[in-house]
Amino acid sequence: MLLNSDQIFDYLVEHGLCSQSEQALTKIEPKDSA
């Protein structure tokens, strides 16, 4: 089963494996790394 990043974070947070603050940090990553 394939999940996009949002679904993965929802799953992790729901099961207490990831915090909302960690989710926020990962969303700040630059999309294009040259």
N, CA, C and O atoms as a GROMACS GRO file, in nm:
protein
  136
    1MET      N    1   0.084  -0.120   0.000
    1MET     CA    2   0.000   0.000   0.000
    1MET      C    3   0.088   0.125   0.000
    1MET      O    4   0.175   0.141   0.085
    2LEU      N    5   0.064   0.212  -0.096
    2LEU     CA    6   0.144   0.334  -0.107
    2LEU      C    7   0.072   0.451  -0.043
    2LEU      O    8  -0.049   0.469  -0.060
    3LEU      N    9   0.147   0.531   0.031
    3LEU     CA   10   0.089   0.648   0.096
    3LEU      C   11   0.167   0.772   0.056
    3LEU      O   12   0.288   0.768   0.039
    4ASN      N   13   0.094   0.884   0.041
    4ASN     CA   14   0.167   1.009   0.020
    4ASN      C   15   0.213   1.062   0.155
    4ASN      O   16   0.173   1.010   0.259
    5SER      N   17   0.298   1.163   0.156
    5SER     CA   18   0.359   1.210   0.279
    5SER      C   19   0.255   1.253   0.383
    5SER      O   20   0.271   1.225   0.501
    6ASP      N   21   0.149   1.319   0.339
    6ASP     CA   22   0.046   1.363   0.433
    6ASP      C   23  -0.020   1.244   0.500
    6ASP      O   24  -0.041   1.245   0.622
    7GLN      N   25  -0.052   1.140   0.423
    7GLN     CA   26  -0.115   1.022   0.480
    7GLN      C   27  -0.021   0.951   0.577
    7GLN      O   28  -0.063   0.901   0.681
    8ILE      N   29   0.107   0.946   0.540
    8ILE     CA   30   0.206   0.884   0.628
    8ILE      C   31   0.212   0.957   0.761
    8ILE      O   32   0.211   0.894   0.866
    9PHE      N   33   0.218   1.090   0.757
    9PHE     CA   34   0.225   1.167   0.880
    9PHE      C   35   0.097   1.152   0.961
    9PHE      O   36   0.102   1.141   1.083
   10ASP      N   37  -0.019   1.152   0.893
   10ASP     CA   38  -0.145   1.132   0.964
   10ASP      C   39  -0.142   0.999   1.037
   10ASP      O   40  -0.185   0.990   1.152
   11TYR      N   41  -0.092   0.895   0.970
   11TYR     CA   42  -0.082   0.762   1.029
   11TYR      C   43   0.012   0.762   1.149
   11TYR      O   44  -0.021   0.710   1.255
   12LEU      N   45   0.130   0.824   1.131
   12LEU     CA   46   0.228   0.826   1.239
   12LEU      C   47   0.177   0.904   1.359
   12LEU      O   48   0.188   0.857   1.473
   13VAL      N   49   0.121   1.021   1.335
   13VAL     CA   50   0.070   1.103   1.444
   13VAL      C   51  -0.044   1.030   1.515
   13VAL      O   52  -0.054   1.032   1.638
   14GLU      N   53  -0.130   0.965   1.437
   14GLU     CA   54  -0.244   0.894   1.492
   14GLU      C   55  -0.200   0.782   1.584
   14GLU      O   56  -0.266   0.750   1.683
   15HIS      N   57  -0.086   0.720   1.552
   15HIS     CA   58  -0.036   0.609   1.632
   15HIS      C   59   0.073   0.653   1.730
   15HIS      O   60   0.138   0.570   1.793
   16GLY      N   61   0.091   0.785   1.742
   16GLY     CA   62   0.185   0.837   1.840
   16GLY      C   63   0.331   0.814   1.802
   16GLY      O   64   0.418   0.812   1.889
   17LEU      N   65   0.358   0.796   1.673
   17LEU     CA   66   0.495   0.769   1.630
   17LEU      C   67   0.563   0.895   1.581
   17LEU      O   68   0.685   0.897   1.560
   18CYS      N   69   0.485   1.000   1.563
   18CYS     CA   70   0.541   1.124   1.512
   18CYS      C   71   0.461   1.240   1.571
   18CYS      O   72   0.340   1.228   1.593
   19SER      N   73   0.529   1.350   1.598
   19SER     CA   74   0.460   1.465   1.657
   19SER      C   75   0.422   1.566   1.551
   19SER      O   76   0.480   1.568   1.442
   20GLN      N   77   0.325   1.650   1.581
   20GLN     CA   78   0.283   1.752   1.486
   20GLN      C   79   0.398   1.847   1.454
   20GLN      O   80   0.408   1.897   1.342
   21SER      N   81   0.485   1.873   1.553
   21SER     CA   82   0.598   1.964   1.529
   21SER      C   83   0.693   1.905   1.426
   21SER      O   84   0.746   1.978   1.342
   22GLU      N   85   0.716   1.773   1.431
   22GLU     CA   86   0.802   1.709   1.332
   22GLU      C   87   0.739   1.720   1.194
   22GLU      O   88   0.809   1.743   1.095
   23GLN      N   89   0.608   1.704   1.187
   23GLN     CA   90   0.539   1.714   1.058
   23GLN      C   91   0.557   1.854   1.000
   23GLN      O   92   0.580   1.869   0.880
   24ALA      N   93   0.547   1.956   1.084
   24ALA     CA   94   0.562   2.094   1.038
   24ALA      C   95   0.703   2.117   0.984
   24ALA      O   96   0.722   2.184   0.882
   25LEU      N   97   0.802   2.062   1.053
   25LEU     CA   98   0.941   2.081   1.010
   25LEU      C   99   0.967   2.019   0.874
   25LEU      O  100   1.037   2.079   0.792
   26THR      N  101   0.912   1.902   0.848
   26THR     CA  102   0.938   1.836   0.721
   26THR      C  103   0.874   1.910   0.606
   26THR      O  104   0.921   1.900   0.492
   27LYS      N  105   0.768   1.986   0.632
   27LYS     CA  106   0.700   2.058   0.524
   27LYS      C  107   0.779   2.182   0.481
   27LYS      O  108   0.749   2.242   0.378
   28ILE      N  109   0.880   2.221   0.560
   28ILE     CA  110   0.958   2.340   0.526
   28ILE      C  111   1.073   2.307   0.432
   28ILE      O  112   1.137   2.397   0.378
   29GLU      N  113   1.099   2.178   0.413
   29GLU     CA  114   1.211   2.138   0.328
   29GLU      C  115   1.195   2.195   0.187
   29GLU      O  116   1.087   2.190   0.130
   30PRO      N  117   1.304   2.250   0.131
   30PRO     CA  118   1.300   2.304  -0.006
   30PRO      C  119   1.267   2.195  -0.106
   30PRO      O  120   1.322   2.084  -0.099
   31LYS      N  121   1.179   2.226  -0.200
   31LYS     CA  122   1.135   2.127  -0.298
   31LYS      C  123   1.246   2.095  -0.397
   31LYS      O  124   1.272   1.978  -0.426
   32ASP      N  125   1.312   2.198  -0.450
   32ASP     CA  126   1.415   2.174  -0.550
   32ASP      C  127   1.554   2.194  -0.492
   32ASP      O  128   1.589   2.304  -0.448
   33SER      N  129   1.633   2.086  -0.492
   33SER     CA  130   1.771   2.096  -0.446
   33SER      C  131   1.862   2.089  -0.568
   33SER      O  132   1.875   1.983  -0.629
   34ALA      N  133   1.923   2.200  -0.603
   34ALA     CA  134   2.005   2.205  -0.724
   34ALA      C  135   2.147   2.157  -0.694
   34ALA      O  136   2.232   2.154  -0.783
   0.00000   0.00000   0.00000
